[in-house]
Amino acid sequence: MNGFRSKLLLLLFTLFSIGSCSHINSSQSSSEDDTVAIKFLQYGVDVEYRHDEGTHVLVFDDNLLAENALIFNKGQKLSQEEIFELQSYKKLNYVVPPLEQGYFTFTFFYFDKDLPRSENQLTPDTVITDHLIYYFGIIG
């Protein structure tokens, strides 16, 4: 009878252990699935005047100045205040270029480095759904 109890206890212990391991793994993966890492890349930027269009256009160069990553909740929308807070040096460790007039302007956050247009900006309507990269620059 002792051999039967030992085998039964061993079987129950094994089943319990397997169930516990799968539970731990599923809870770990669900917490990782609930967050999103967003990279914020600062590139050199210039404002070009396009004579043919009569407009000023932002142009990012290939000079990466700073890189930061922040974690957000998946499905989160940032308020306008939270987006402005990202421009704080405390949130993003960025490089201020030489200042010509004694002040600088922070560009918006764009998800397309080659097309920094308003339709490619991080806005309060943007739902954070995946691992993203946003580009920004500072005009001095």
C-alpha positions as CSV (number, residue, x, y, z in Angstrom):
1,M,0.0,0.0,0.0
2,N,2.9,2.4,0.7
3,G,4.2,1.9,-2.8
4,F,0.8,2.8,-4.2
5,R,0.6,6.0,-2.0
6,S,4.1,7.0,-3.0
7,K,3.3,6.6,-6.7
8,L,0.0,8.5,-6.3
9,L,1.7,11.3,-4.4
10,L,4.5,11.5,-7.0
11,L,1.9,11.6,-9.8
12,L,-0.1,14.3,-8.0
13,F,3.1,16.3,-7.3
14,T,4.1,16.0,-10.9
15,L,0.7,17.1,-12.2
16,F,0.6,20.0,-9.7
17,S,4.1,21.1,-10.8
18,I,3.3,21.0,-14.5
19,G,0.1,23.0,-13.9
20,S,2.0,25.6,-11.8
21,C,4.7,26.0,-14.4
22,S,2.2,26.6,-17.2
23,H,0.4,29.0,-15.0
24,I,3.6,31.0,-14.3
25,N,4.5,31.1,-18.0
26,S,1.1,32.3,-19.1
27,S,1.0,35.0,-16.5
28,Q,4.5,36.2,-17.5
29,S,3.6,36.3,-21.2
30,S,0.4,38.1,-20.5
31,S,2.2,40.9,-18.6
32,E,4.7,41.2,-21.4
33,D,1.9,41.4,-23.9
34,D,0.3,44.2,-21.9
35,T,3.2,46.6,-22.4
36,V,4.9,48.2,-25.4
37,A,8.4,49.6,-25.8
38,I,8.6,52.7,-27.8
39,K,11.9,54.1,-29.0
40,F,12.4,57.8,-29.4
41,L,15.2,58.6,-31.7
42,Q,16.6,62.2,-32.0
43,Y,18.1,63.1,-35.4
44,G,19.6,66.3,-36.6
45,V,16.9,68.3,-38.3
46,D,16.8,71.3,-40.6
47,V,14.0,73.4,-42.0
48,E,14.1,73.8,-45.7
49,Y,12.1,76.2,-47.7
50,R,10.7,74.6,-50.8
51,H,10.4,77.3,-53.5
52,D,8.2,75.2,-55.8
53,E,5.7,74.5,-52.9
54,G,6.2,77.8,-51.1
55,T,6.4,76.0,-47.8
56,H,8.9,75.2,-45.0
57,V,9.5,71.5,-44.5
58,L,11.3,69.6,-41.8
59,V,14.1,67.4,-43.0
60,F,15.9,64.9,-40.8
61,D,19.5,64.0,-41.5
62,D,21.2,60.7,-40.9
63,N,23.0,61.9,-37.7
64,L,21.5,60.0,-34.7
65,L,22.0,62.2,-31.7
66,A,20.1,60.4,-28.9
67,E,18.1,57.2,-28.4
68,N,15.6,56.5,-25.6
69,A,13.1,53.7,-24.9
70,L,10.0,54.0,-22.7
71,I,7.5,51.4,-21.7
72,F,3.7,52.1,-22.2
73,N,0.6,50.1,-21.7
74,K,-0.7,48.5,-24.9
75,G,-3.8,50.2,-26.1
76,Q,-3.0,53.4,-24.2
77,K,-3.6,56.8,-25.6
78,L,-1.4,59.6,-24.4
79,S,-2.9,62.9,-23.4
80,Q,-1.6,66.1,-24.9
81,E,0.0,66.9,-21.6
82,E,1.8,63.5,-21.5
83,I,3.1,64.1,-25.0
84,F,4.4,67.5,-24.0
85,E,6.0,65.9,-20.9
86,L,8.0,63.6,-23.2
87,Q,9.7,66.8,-24.5
88,S,11.1,67.3,-21.0
89,Y,14.8,66.5,-20.6
90,K,13.8,64.4,-17.6
91,K,11.8,62.0,-19.8
92,L,14.1,61.9,-22.9
93,N,17.8,62.4,-22.7
94,Y,18.3,64.5,-25.8
95,V,21.0,66.7,-27.3
96,V,20.5,70.4,-27.7
97,P,22.2,71.7,-30.8
98,P,24.2,75.0,-30.8
99,L,21.7,77.8,-30.4
100,E,21.7,80.6,-33.0
101,Q,19.1,82.8,-31.3
102,G,19.5,81.6,-27.7
103,Y,16.4,79.2,-27.8
104,F,15.4,76.0,-29.4
105,T,12.2,74.5,-30.8
106,F,11.3,70.8,-30.2
107,T,9.8,69.2,-33.3
108,F,6.8,66.9,-33.0
109,F,7.3,63.1,-32.7
110,Y,6.9,61.5,-36.1
111,F,6.7,57.8,-36.9
112,D,8.1,58.3,-40.4
113,K,11.5,59.9,-40.5
114,D,11.3,60.5,-44.2
115,L,7.9,62.1,-44.1
116,P,7.6,64.4,-41.0
117,R,4.1,65.5,-41.7
118,S,1.1,66.2,-39.4
119,E,-0.5,62.9,-40.4
120,N,2.6,61.0,-39.1
121,Q,2.6,62.6,-35.6
122,L,2.1,61.2,-32.2
123,T,-1.2,62.7,-31.1
124,P,-3.8,62.1,-28.3
125,D,-5.7,60.0,-30.9
126,T,-2.8,57.6,-31.4
127,V,-3.5,54.2,-29.9
128,I,-0.3,52.5,-28.7
129,T,-0.6,49.0,-30.1
130,D,2.8,47.8,-31.1
131,H,6.5,48.3,-30.6
132,L,7.1,51.7,-32.3
133,I,9.8,54.1,-33.2
134,Y,9.2,57.9,-33.1
135,Y,11.6,60.4,-34.5
136,F,12.2,63.9,-33.3
137,G,14.6,66.7,-33.6
138,I,15.5,70.0,-32.0
139,I,15.9,73.2,-34.1
140,G,18.4,75.6,-32.5
